[in-house]
C-alpha cells in the first residue's frame, strides 16, 4: 500500500498522525490499475465528472474592473491544469467553513453534486476572524461542534461521501508578509483575540485542517507549506508580482489576494500536490503541466490612474476637535449649502462630537425642513470628522452614538466610515472613492442594510439589520481593519466583513481616511470615540 507522499512529511507532528497515516488510502482515492479501473472496484465514470470548489476569496472569482492588477482566486485557474473534467467554482469571498453554509452556493453544491464527482475544500482565512458568525476553533477535535475540523467533516466531507463524491482538503495560502515571517497570522497561526463578542481562541489552522484529513482519510493538499516555502525563499519583494494591486503604486499591493499570475501559480501547486497522491482525481491532470510564466501578468486595460490631492490644511468652516478634522464633501447640491444652517460639525458637551446633516424646521430635529447630502447608488454627499491613517496600519475605530433624529429615507445614514479618499469642503457630483461604513442604509425599506460599502464605485450591501435603531436610542459602532480587510459592526447586528476584503488603496495608496459621518437628515452625537492603532 503506497502512502500519500505529502503525508510522509507530516509524520513528525504527532505519533497519532503517524499511526493514522499508515491507513491513509480510501477506495475513492486509490491509484488506477493498468486497465484504468480504480483499485478498490470503482471505475472512472464514462461521462466527465465535475470538480466542485468551495472556499473563500483566495479561491473565488472577482470583478475588479478598476484594479491595476485585478484579483483572481486559484479556483479560477485550475482549468489550466486539468482535462476531461468540468470545473465549478463556488468559492465566495469572505466566507468561512461556518458562514459558507448560509450561501446559495452551498445549497447548489448539496443539490447538484453527483456520484463520481470531486469536491475541493479550501477555507481557513476567515475561520480565523474573531466574529461569532465566521470563527471556528482550531484547537478542539473533529467531534466538537464549533471546531473547524467538525465543520469540515459534518458540512463538507460527510455530505460529499454520502453522495458518492470524493472530497479533498486544501490548507490556506499564506499572506504576503513584509517581514518575511510566517510563524504568526501570515502563516495562519493566530493568537487569542478579544472583541465585544468575547474572546476567540487562536491556533494553527493549517494543522487543524491536516488533522481533519488524517482523521477521515481525506487527502490534504498543503498550500500553506508550499506557499510559505516559496514566499520565504523569494522574500516579500520577490513575490509582490503574484499579488493584486488596486493602483499602479506598489503601496497598493493586496498582501492577501493574488492576481492572475499568482492565482495560476497556486493552481499549479494544487496540481503538483495532487500528482503526488493516490487520489483518482489526478487522472484528469493535463499532460506535462508546468509552472506558469510571469509573462501571464499584464496591466488591466480598463485601469485609469486617478489624480488625487490629499488635503494639507483644515476646514475654515468647521472646528478641528483634537486630531479629528471636519469636512463636508460630495453631492450636496451646491456650495450655498456649505454652512451651519444645513450642516453642523462641532464639539458638544463632555468630549462629544456633534454632526448633523439637514435643516430642521424651527431648530427642532423632530421635523425636517430640508435634506442635504446623501448615500445613493451613484454619488455620496456626507459630513465627516476624519483622521488620515497609514494604509499599512491595522486599527480599531469605535464609538457610541446618540441619535437625535434619523429620517427614514433610503439615502440617510450615520456611523463610522473608512475611505480611500477625502476632500475638504468640496461640492461635486462625481463618483468618489471606495469606502466601508459601519452604519445603516435603505431605512425606508422593510429590510434596512446592516453596514455597507462602495466597491469599485458600486454601492454594496453588507447584510440586513435584525435590530433597527430610532431617535432617542444609543448604538455602538465599530470598524476593525486587519490584513484581510475590514469588519464593520452596527449595534446589536451581526458584524459584517464578507465582501469588505479590499484594501482601499486605489486612489491614495499611502493613507486611508477614517472617522465619523452623517448623510441626509441625520442628527447625532458621537462619544466614547476611540482609535486604537495596532
KOLMI-805576 format. One record per residue (C-alpha): residue number from 1; residue in one letter; x, y, z. Coordinates in nm, 3 decimals, decimal comma, m for minus. Example, Ala and Ser with C-alpha at 12.3 -4.5 7.8 and 13.67 -1.06 7.14 Angstrom:
> 1/A/1,230/m0,450/0,780
> 2/S/1,367/m0,106/0,714
END
This chain:
> 1/X/0,000/0,000/0,000
> 2/X/0,152/0,334/m0,106
> 3/X/0,127/0,613/0,148
> 4/X/0,028/0,962/0,037
> 5/X/0,354/1,147/m0,047
> 6/X/0,252/1,472/0,123
> 7/X/0,159/1,290/0,440
> 8/X/0,508/1,142/0,479
> 9/X/0,636/1,487/0,564
> 10/X/0,368/1,524/0,825
> 11/X/0,463/1,215/1,024
> 12/X/0,667/1,421/1,266
> 13/X/0,390/1,634/1,413
> 14/X/0,246/1,365/1,634
> 15/X/0,257/0,993/1,696
> 16/X/m0,117/0,982/1,642
> 17/X/m0,081/1,113/1,290
> 18/X/0,197/0,866/1,219
> 19/X/m0,029/0,578/1,309
> 20/X/m0,324/0,718/1,122
> 21/X/m0,129/0,785/0,807
> 22/X/m0,035/0,421/0,762
> 23/X/m0,400/0,365/0,677
> 24/X/m0,440/0,680/0,469
> 25/X/m0,585/0,538/0,145
> 26/X/m0,953/0,515/0,058
> 27/X/m1,110/0,331/m0,237
> 28/X/m1,225/0,660/m0,387
> 29/X/m0,867/0,791/m0,387
> 30/X/m0,673/0,476/m0,472
> 31/X/m0,439/0,455/m0,773
> 32/X/m0,576/0,330/m1,107
> 33/X/m0,453/m0,006/m1,224
> 34/X/m0,327/m0,079/m1,576
> 35/X/m0,679/m0,113/m1,717
> 36/X/m0,786/0,230/m1,597
> 37/X/m1,006/0,094/m1,318
> 38/X/m0,964/0,238/m0,972
> 39/X/m0,816/m0,008/m0,726
> 40/X/m1,097/m0,099/m0,495
> 41/X/m1,354/m0,175/m0,763
> 42/X/m1,473/0,167/m0,887
> 43/X/m1,427/0,270/m1,249
> 44/X/m1,369/0,619/m1,383
> 45/X/m1,713/0,748/m1,487
> 46/X/m1,783/0,737/m1,861
> 47/X/m1,922/1,090/m1,864
> 48/X/m1,694/1,370/m1,742
> 49/X/m1,728/1,425/m1,367
> 50/X/m1,737/1,767/m1,203
> 51/X/m1,470/1,911/m0,978
> 52/X/m1,655/2,134/m0,732
> 53/X/m1,461/2,405/m0,549
> 54/X/m1,577/2,560/m0,223
> 55/X/m1,376/2,813/m0,030
> 56/X/m1,306/3,178/0,042
> 57/X/m1,170/3,476/m0,152
> 58/X/m0,833/3,311/m0,216
> 59/X/m1,016/3,066/m0,444
> 60/X/m1,301/3,291/m0,564
> 61/X/m1,377/3,489/m0,877
> 62/X/m1,381/3,871/m0,871
> 63/X/m1,496/4,154/m1,095
> 64/X/m1,222/4,411/m1,037
> 65/X/m1,286/4,639/m1,332
> 66/X/m1,086/4,928/m1,185
> 67/X/m0,785/4,741/m1,042
> 68/X/m0,434/4,775/m1,187
> 69/X/m0,377/4,402/m1,129
> 70/X/m0,724/4,255/m1,061
> 71/X/m0,779/3,984/m0,801
> 72/X/m0,805/3,620/m0,907
> 73/X/m0,853/3,320/m0,679
> 74/X/m0,680/2,990/m0,755
> 75/X/m1,015/2,828/m0,834
> 76/X/m1,041/3,041/m1,147
> 77/X/m0,715/2,900/m1,286
> 78/X/m0,741/2,526/m1,219
> 79/X/m0,868/2,460/m1,571
> 80/X/m0,512/2,532/m1,693
> 81/X/m0,401/2,203/m1,539
> 82/X/m0,697/1,966/m1,590
> 83/X/m0,858/1,798/m1,886
> 84/X/m1,165/1,581/m1,933
> 85/X/m1,338/1,720/m1,625
> 86/X/m1,585/2,003/m1,563
> 87/X/m1,486/2,260/m1,300
> 88/X/m1,746/2,452/m1,098
> 89/X/m1,601/2,721/m0,872
> 90/X/m1,848/2,800/m0,591
> 91/X/m1,599/2,984/m0,366
> 92/X/m1,738/3,301/m0,204
> 93/X/m1,525/3,590/m0,084
> 94/X/m1,532/3,644/0,292
> 95/X/m1,671/3,305/0,388
> 96/X/m1,551/3,052/0,643
> 97/X/m1,643/2,686/0,686
> 98/X/m1,926/2,814/0,906
> 99/X/m2,060/3,112/0,710
> 100/X/m2,042/2,941/0,369
> 101/X/m2,327/2,720/0,486
> 102/X/m2,563/3,020/0,456
> 103/X/m2,486/3,084/0,089
> 104/X/m2,681/2,988/m0,219
> 105/X/m2,361/2,826/m0,347
> 106/X/m2,363/2,573/m0,064
> 107/X/m2,723/2,479/m0,139
> 108/X/m2,634/2,436/m0,503
> 109/X/m2,348/2,205/m0,406
> 110/X/m2,577/1,984/m0,200
> 111/X/m2,836/1,969/m0,476
> 112/X/m2,613/1,920/m0,781
> 113/X/m2,306/1,713/m0,690
> 114/X/m2,331/1,359/m0,827
> 115/X/m2,161/1,025/m0,768
> 116/X/m1,815/1,025/m0,925
> 117/X/m1,765/1,399/m0,874
> 118/X/m1,488/1,557/m0,667
> 119/X/m1,502/1,830/m0,403
> 120/X/m1,201/2,054/m0,333
> 121/X/m1,240/2,234/0,001
> 122/X/m1,029/2,547/0,061
> 123/X/m1,108/2,751/0,373
> 124/X/m0,909/2,895/0,662
> 125/X/m0,857/3,269/0,610
> 126/X/m1,193/3,367/0,757
> 127/X/m1,228/3,087/1,009
> 128/X/m0,966/3,288/1,198
> 129/X/m1,184/3,600/1,222
> 130/X/m1,299/3,695/1,575
> 131/X/m1,668/3,703/1,476
> 132/X/m1,929/3,464/1,605
> 133/X/m2,079/3,404/1,260
> 134/X/m1,748/3,311/1,093
> 135/X/m1,500/3,194/1,358
> 136/X/m1,423/2,825/1,406
> 137/X/m1,198/2,684/1,676
> 138/X/m0,867/2,535/1,551
> 139/X/m0,785/2,355/1,876
> 140/X/m1,082/2,131/1,951
> 141/X/m1,138/1,791/1,793
> 142/X/m1,335/1,677/1,492
> 143/X/m1,616/1,559/1,721
> 144/X/m1,652/1,901/1,888
> 145/X/m1,919/2,132/1,741
> 146/X/m1,776/2,472/1,659
> 147/X/m1,433/2,345/1,562
> 148/X/m1,301/2,389/1,210
> 149/X/m1,249/2,012/1,198
> 150/X/m1,611/1,949/1,287
> 151/X/m1,739/2,193/1,024
> 152/X/m1,514/2,040/0,760
> 153/X/m1,637/1,690/0,832
> 154/X/m2,006/1,740/0,913
> 155/X/m2,081/2,003/0,646
> 156/X/m1,847/1,909/0,360
> 157/X/m1,666/1,576/0,385
> 158/X/m1,953/1,361/0,511
> 159/X/m2,222/1,503/0,275
> 160/X/m1,983/1,455/m0,017
> 161/X/m1,900/1,096/0,073
> 162/X/m2,267/1,014/0,126
> 163/X/m2,335/1,149/m0,225
> 164/X/m2,059/0,932/m0,374
> 165/X/m1,831/1,235/m0,418
> 166/X/m1,459/1,231/m0,336
> 167/X/m1,355/1,518/m0,104
> 168/X/m1,009/1,673/m0,087
> 169/X/m0,885/1,939/0,155
> 170/X/m0,655/2,236/0,092
> 171/X/m0,471/2,427/0,360
> 172/X/m0,483/2,806/0,306
> 173/X/m0,221/3,001/0,112
> 174/X/m0,006/3,228/0,327
> 175/X/m0,046/3,605/0,327
> 176/X/0,248/3,800/0,188
> 177/X/0,442/3,926/0,490
> 178/X/0,669/4,230/0,451
> 179/X/0,887/4,100/0,733
> 180/X/0,909/3,756/0,570
> 181/X/0,777/3,598/0,890
> 182/X/0,520/3,320/0,851
> 183/X/0,518/3,189/1,208
> 184/X/0,216/3,401/1,301
> 185/X/m0,106/3,519/1,141
> 186/X/0,052/3,543/0,794
> 187/X/0,105/3,167/0,818
> 188/X/m0,238/3,106/0,977
> 189/X/m0,107/3,059/1,332
> 190/X/m0,316/3,306/1,527
> 191/X/m0,324/3,448/1,880
> 192/X/m0,634/3,488/2,101
> 193/X/m0,842/3,795/2,017
> 194/X/m1,098/3,976/2,232
> 195/X/m1,384/4,178/2,085
> 196/X/m1,723/4,299/2,202
> 197/X/m1,849/3,945/2,125
> 198/X/m1,599/3,781/2,363
> 199/X/m1,260/3,609/2,342
> 200/X/m1,174/3,387/2,047
> 201/X/m0,900/3,125/2,078
> 202/X/m0,606/3,132/1,843
> 203/X/m0,420/2,837/1,700
> 204/X/m0,271/2,668/1,394
> 205/X/m0,542/2,644/1,128
> 206/X/m0,335/2,459/0,869
> 207/X/m0,253/2,191/1,126
> 208/X/m0,623/2,165/1,220
> 209/X/m0,715/2,102/0,857
> 210/X/m0,443/1,837/0,837
> 211/X/m0,584/1,665/1,142
> 212/X/m0,931/1,653/0,989
> 213/X/m0,786/1,492/0,678
> 214/X/m0,594/1,236/0,880
> 215/X/m0,894/1,155/1,098
> 216/X/m1,120/1,084/0,799
> 217/X/m0,860/0,955/0,546
> 218/X/m0,914/1,252/0,317
> 219/X/m0,623/1,379/0,104
> 220/X/m0,481/1,715/0,211
> 221/X/m0,306/1,941/m0,041
> 222/X/m0,069/2,154/0,164
> 223/X/m0,083/2,503/0,012
> 224/X/0,028/2,658/0,342
> 225/X/0,360/2,475/0,336
> 226/X/0,416/2,520/m0,037
> 227/X/0,340/2,893/m0,043
> 228/X/0,528/2,952/0,284
> 229/X/0,841/2,788/0,142
> 230/X/0,821/2,989/m0,180
> 231/X/0,749/3,319/m0,008
> 232/X/1,025/3,267/0,248
> 233/X/1,277/3,184/m0,022
> 234/X/1,186/3,472/m0,255
> 235/X/1,103/3,732/0,010
> 236/X/0,822/3,988/0,002
> 237/X/0,975/4,173/m0,293
> 238/X/1,024/3,851/m0,484
> 239/X/0,654/3,759/m0,470
> 240/X/0,498/4,104/m0,500
> 241/X/0,404/4,047/m0,865
> 242/X/0,189/3,750/m0,762
> 243/X/m0,049/3,981/m0,575
> 244/X/m0,334/4,209/m0,674
> 245/X/m0,286/4,586/m0,685
> 246/X/m0,565/4,838/m0,680
> 247/X/m0,338/5,104/m0,835
> 248/X/m0,004/5,128/m1,013
> 249/X/0,164/5,225/m0,687
> 250/X/0,343/4,948/m0,501
> 251/X/0,188/5,064/m0,174
> 252/X/m0,150/4,940/m0,301
> 253/X/m0,041/4,575/m0,316
> 254/X/m0,301/4,345/m0,161
> 255/X/m0,100/4,105/0,056
> 256/X/m0,382/3,851/0,085
> 257/X/m0,529/3,823/m0,263
> 258/X/m0,345/3,711/m0,574
> 259/X/m0,354/3,844/m0,927
> 260/X/m0,387/3,631/m1,242
> 261/X/m0,026/3,512/m1,231
> 262/X/m0,036/3,442/m0,856
> 263/X/m0,363/3,250/m0,887
> 264/X/m0,216/3,041/m1,170
> 265/X/0,090/2,970/m0,954
> 266/X/m0,129/2,847/m0,670
> 267/X/m0,343/2,641/m0,905
> 268/X/m0,023/2,478/m1,033
> 269/X/0,078/2,400/m0,673
> 270/X/m0,257/2,223/m0,626
> 271/X/m0,199/2,020/m0,941
> 272/X/0,157/1,940/m0,835
> 273/X/0,046/1,829/m0,488
> 274/X/m0,239/1,626/m0,635
> 275/X/0,000/1,443/m0,868
> 276/X/0,182/1,303/m0,563
> 277/X/m0,133/1,148/m0,416
> 278/X/m0,319/0,825/m0,484
> 279/X/m0,643/1,014/m0,550
> 280/X/m0,815/0,927/m0,877
> 281/X/m0,868/1,298/m0,945
> 282/X/m0,507/1,307/m1,067
> 283/X/m0,616/1,102/m1,371
> 284/X/m0,767/1,425/m1,503
> 285/X/m0,448/1,629/m1,480
> 286/X/m0,326/1,763/m1,812
> 287/X/m0,005/1,618/m1,950
> 288/X/0,330/1,783/m1,883
> 289/X/0,192/2,052/m1,654
> 290/X/0,441/2,328/m1,581
> 291/X/0,451/2,631/m1,353
> 292/X/0,305/2,942/m1,523
> 293/X/0,530/3,202/m1,680
> 294/X/0,539/3,552/m1,521
> 295/X/0,455/3,697/m1,862
> 296/X/0,099/3,585/m1,789
> 297/X/0,059/3,903/m1,585
> 298/X/m0,045/4,224/m1,761
> 299/X/m0,197/4,554/m1,656
> 300/X/m0,576/4,574/m1,667
> 301/X/m0,661/4,768/m1,987
> 302/X/m0,959/4,926/m1,807
> 303/X/m0,742/5,071/m1,531
> 304/X/m0,730/5,451/m1,519
> 305/X/m0,489/5,641/m1,298
> 306/X/m0,673/5,894/m1,082
> 307/X/m0,521/6,221/m0,972
> 308/X/m0,576/6,297/m0,606
> 309/X/m0,451/6,584/m0,395
> 310/X/m0,453/6,497/m0,028
> 311/X/m0,585/6,790/0,181
> 312/X/m0,296/6,959/0,357
> 313/X/m0,492/7,205/0,569
> 314/X/m0,805/7,223/0,780
> 315/X/m1,155/7,349/0,719
> 316/X/m1,227/7,717/0,773
> 317/X/m1,593/7,631/0,840
> 318/X/m1,579/7,350/1,096
> 319/X/m1,361/7,338/1,408
> 320/X/m1,093/7,072/1,448
> 321/X/m1,157/6,857/1,757
> 322/X/m0,835/6,706/1,886
> 323/X/m0,697/6,502/1,595
> 324/X/m1,032/6,496/1,414
> 325/X/m1,073/6,728/1,115
> 326/X/m1,416/6,834/0,991
> 327/X/m1,530/6,842/0,628
> 328/X/m1,842/6,832/0,410
> 329/X/m1,794/6,697/0,060
> 330/X/m1,953/6,530/m0,238
> 331/X/m2,302/6,555/m0,381
> 332/X/m2,472/6,808/m0,152
> 333/X/m2,643/7,019/m0,418
> 334/X/m2,447/7,347/m0,418
> 335/X/m2,184/7,542/m0,231
> 336/X/m2,459/7,758/m0,082
> 337/X/m2,544/7,466/0,150
> 338/X/m2,194/7,460/0,300
> 339/X/m2,293/7,646/0,616
> 340/X/m2,416/7,585/0,969
> 341/X/m2,779/7,615/0,866
> 342/X/m2,768/7,291/0,672
> 343/X/m2,478/7,118/0,847
> 344/X/m2,331/7,115/1,192
> 345/X/m1,989/6,977/1,285
> 346/X/m1,879/7,084/1,630
> 347/X/m1,786/6,973/1,982
> 348/X/m2,078/6,913/2,217
> 349/X/m2,066/6,896/2,595
> 350/X/m1,833/6,638/2,755
> 351/X/m1,599/6,523/2,477
> 352/X/m1,886/6,460/2,237
> 353/X/m1,876/6,531/1,865
> 354/X/m2,197/6,661/1,710
> 355/X/m2,262/6,605/1,338
> 356/X/m2,586/6,699/1,165
> 357/X/m2,696/6,698/0,802
> 358/X/m3,028/6,868/0,723
> 359/X/m3,217/7,187/0,811
> 360/X/m3,476/7,114/1,073
> 361/X/m3,777/7,347/1,098
> 362/X/m3,762/7,579/1,395
> 363/X/m3,435/7,416/1,503
> 364/X/m3,645/7,119/1,606
> 365/X/m3,491/6,792/1,499
> 366/X/m3,828/6,617/1,514
> 367/X/m3,926/6,762/1,175
> 368/X/m3,728/6,806/0,858
> 369/X/m3,724/7,126/0,657
> 370/X/m3,450/7,038/0,405
> 371/X/m3,242/6,733/0,326
> 372/X/m2,879/6,770/0,221
> 373/X/m2,618/6,515/0,130
> 374/X/m2,695/6,153/0,051
> 375/X/m2,569/5,799/0,005
> 376/X/m2,701/5,695/m0,336
> 377/X/m2,609/5,429/m0,593
> 378/X/m2,411/5,680/m0,798
> 379/X/m2,290/5,955/m0,564
> 380/X/m2,227/6,042/m0,199
> 381/X/m2,261/6,366/m0,006
> 382/X/m2,152/6,348/0,357
> 383/X/m2,036/6,541/0,661
> 384/X/m1,740/6,380/0,833
> 385/X/m1,481/6,416/1,107
> 386/X/m1,174/6,220/0,997
> 387/X/m0,810/6,129/1,053
> 388/X/m0,554/6,009/0,799
> 389/X/m0,410/5,668/0,894
> 390/X/m0,118/5,496/0,716
> 391/X/m0,265/5,237/0,481
> 392/X/m0,037/4,963/0,614
> 393/X/m0,156/5,003/0,977
> 394/X/m0,428/4,788/1,128
> 395/X/m0,661/4,960/1,372
> 396/X/m0,989/4,955/1,564
> 397/X/m1,218/5,259/1,550
> 398/X/m1,519/5,258/1,781
> 399/X/m1,777/5,498/1,921
> 400/X/m2,114/5,523/2,090
> 401/X/m2,378/5,727/1,909
> 402/X/m2,683/5,907/2,047
> 403/X/m2,949/5,950/1,779
> 404/X/m3,144/6,276/1,795
> 405/X/m3,303/6,244/1,454
> 406/X/m3,285/5,989/1,175
> 407/X/m3,509/6,034/0,875
> 408/X/m3,650/5,702/0,738
> 409/X/m3,503/5,783/0,399
> 410/X/m3,312/5,543/0,176
> 411/X/m3,024/5,791/0,137
> 412/X/m2,986/5,880/0,506
> 413/X/m2,717/5,727/0,723
> 414/X/m2,470/5,780/1,008
> 415/X/m2,189/5,588/1,175
> 416/X/m1,822/5,519/1,112
> 417/X/m1,653/5,520/0,774
> 418/X/m1,309/5,436/0,632
> 419/X/m1,240/5,585/0,288
> 420/X/m0,986/5,568/0,008
> 421/X/m1,005/5,946/m0,042
> 422/X/m1,108/6,265/0,137
> 423/X/m1,196/6,616/0,019
> 424/X/m1,203/6,941/0,211
> 425/X/m1,539/7,120/0,185
> 426/X/m1,584/7,029/m0,182
> 427/X/m1,909/7,006/m0,378
> 428/X/m1,907/6,761/m0,668
> 429/X/m2,148/6,516/m0,827
> 430/X/m1,866/6,287/m0,939
> 431/X/m1,849/5,933/m0,802
> 432/X/m1,573/5,949/m0,545
> 433/X/m1,355/5,675/m0,395
> 434/X/m1,441/5,347/m0,229
> 435/X/m1,519/5,300/0,141
> 436/X/m1,664/5,077/0,410
> 437/X/m1,922/5,203/0,660
> 438/X/m2,048/5,078/0,995
> 439/X/m2,398/5,218/0,980
> 440/X/m2,747/5,164/0,838
> 441/X/m2,881/5,240/0,492
> 442/X/m3,206/5,195/0,298
> 443/X/m3,403/5,297/0,607
> 444/X/m3,721/5,343/0,405
> 445/X/m3,741/4,973/0,316
> 446/X/m3,866/4,671/0,509
> 447/X/m3,510/4,535/0,523
> 448/X/m3,260/4,814/0,602
> 449/X/m2,897/4,742/0,531
> 450/X/m2,664/4,642/0,811
> 451/X/m2,339/4,818/0,710
> 452/X/m2,245/4,895/0,351
> 453/X/m1,956/4,978/0,121
> 454/X/m1,867/5,132/m0,209
> 455/X/m1,653/4,886/m0,400
> 456/X/m1,515/4,962/m0,747
> 457/X/m1,757/5,253/m0,741
> 458/X/m2,058/5,029/m0,678
> 459/X/m2,271/5,073/m0,365
> 460/X/m2,271/4,735/m0,190
> 461/X/m2,492/4,594/0,087
> 462/X/m2,321/4,431/0,383
> 463/X/m2,612/4,248/0,546
> 464/X/m2,969/4,303/0,659
> 465/X/m3,047/4,450/1,001
> 466/X/m3,205/4,233/1,266
> 467/X/m3,215/4,530/1,505
> 468/X/m3,307/4,882/1,394
> 469/X/m3,240/5,197/1,596
> 470/X/m3,464/5,501/1,630
> 471/X/m3,438/5,859/1,754
> 472/X/m3,358/5,873/2,126
> 473/X/m3,158/5,547/2,124
> 474/X/m2,787/5,482/2,168
> 475/X/m2,594/5,248/1,937
> 476/X/m2,235/5,121/1,950
> 477/X/m2,045/5,117/1,619
> 478/X/m1,705/4,977/1,532
> 479/X/m1,471/4,920/1,236
> 480/X/m1,173/4,686/1,257
> 481/X/m0,902/4,686/0,991
> 482/X/m0,695/4,369/0,954
> 483/X/m0,460/4,230/0,692
> 484/X/m0,765/4,084/0,513
> 485/X/m0,980/4,399/0,501
> 486/X/m1,248/4,544/0,725
> 487/X/m1,507/4,423/0,974
> 488/X/m1,796/4,662/1,046
> 489/X/m2,032/4,637/1,344
> 490/X/m2,353/4,838/1,380
> 491/X/m2,510/4,793/1,723
> 492/X/m2,654/4,453/1,808
> 493/X/m2,649/4,343/1,446
> 494/X/m2,405/4,077/1,326
> 495/X/m2,056/4,201/1,236
> 496/X/m2,006/4,229/0,860
> 497/X/m1,682/4,160/0,679
> 498/X/m1,780/3,937/0,387
> 499/X/m1,727/4,147/0,076
> 500/X/m1,528/4,409/0,270
> 501/X/m1,194/4,243/0,195
> 502/X/m1,042/4,517/m0,019
> 503/X/m0,756/4,750/0,083
> 504/X/m0,893/5,100/m0,003
> 505/X/m0,573/5,200/m0,179
> 506/X/m0,686/5,266/m0,536
> 507/X/m0,678/5,648/m0,516
> 508/X/m0,447/5,713/m0,221
> 509/X/m0,215/5,417/m0,168
> 510/X/m0,043/5,570/0,136
> 511/X/m0,335/5,659/0,365
> 512/X/m0,692/5,569/0,446
> 513/X/m0,931/5,823/0,599
> 514/X/m1,130/5,703/0,899
> 515/X/m1,388/5,878/1,111
> 516/X/m1,750/5,960/1,190
> 517/X/m2,006/6,059/0,926
> 518/X/m2,369/6,152/0,867
> 519/X/m2,571/6,191/0,547
> 520/X/m2,915/6,331/0,466
> 521/X/m3,133/6,418/0,764
> 522/X/m2,933/6,259/1,040
> 523/X/m2,859/6,438/1,368
> 524/X/m2,634/6,251/1,613
> 525/X/m2,356/6,288/1,866
> 526/X/m2,053/6,058/1,888
> 527/X/m1,892/5,984/2,223
> 528/X/m1,650/5,732/2,371
> 529/X/m1,469/5,774/2,040
> 530/X/m1,157/5,556/2,038
> 531/X/m0,898/5,493/1,766
> 532/X/m0,652/5,216/1,851
> 533/X/m0,364/5,170/1,607
> 534/X/m0,212/4,822/1,603
END
